[in-house]
Amino acid sequence: MPFSPPAARAHRAGLGLSPEQVAEAMAAHGVRLLSSHVAAWEAGEFLPSEEEFIALSRALWCPPAQLMGVAPATLRDFRLARELTREQAAHRIGVGAATYARAEATGRWDADGEQGLALAHVLGLPLRVLVRVTGRQDDLDRRLRQVVDGRWQAQLREVGRIVPVPHDLLGGVLAELQDEYLVPGHWGSSVPDAARPPARPLAERFWELLARRGTDVPV
């Protein structure tokens, strides 16, 4: 879990609080500790636990992500930014605690599209970020290459497991992507060669096309 001692110190100073007052405020959120712990965190001597980190953010009246010092980058980071325990996140997503804990530990999420959608909602993940933090970017890249090289219909179900959006919307995106990237003269191509856009990374173009259609979860 990333933690920024300067950010914690700056937030405390901005509120005009002493380490003792911060410790007292944390006690109101169920975490009792000495003011020396607060001072040690601010000095970078050691890190708070998850429970302490959430209580500290509440005591300092700031979003947890601001105490990280960097943008959330993992499932754990995004969960803590939402002030959730693993058990709470698993319950809201609708999976077992062990299943969710394994996803955090491995950086892989292999559940179905519906549970992926729940994960995005619970942790506030845009679709691009969802694919990245669940370790599915390589899978998506491979499926998109197969969309261009073959029949997009054959990839619809698997792409839908990775990117949880309605299949009718996703199918339109894949069909357009295939049409744009078919090699000149390839069977089934309906776009004149002169009208074709310059070749671009498939995933980049996929996200652009998806964003144009509007999705329940932001792209």
Secondary structure, DSSP 8 states (H G I E B T S, - for coil): ----HHHHHHHHHHHT--HHHHHHHHHTTT----HHHHHHHHHTSS---HHHHHHHHHHTTS-HHHHHSS---SHHHHHHHTT--HHHHHHHHTS-HHHHHHHHHHT---S-HHHHHHHHHHHT--HHHHHHHTT-HHHHHHHHHHHHHS-GGGGHHHHHHHS-S-HHHHHHHHHHHHHHHS-TT-TT--S-GGG------HHHHHHHHHHHH--SS--
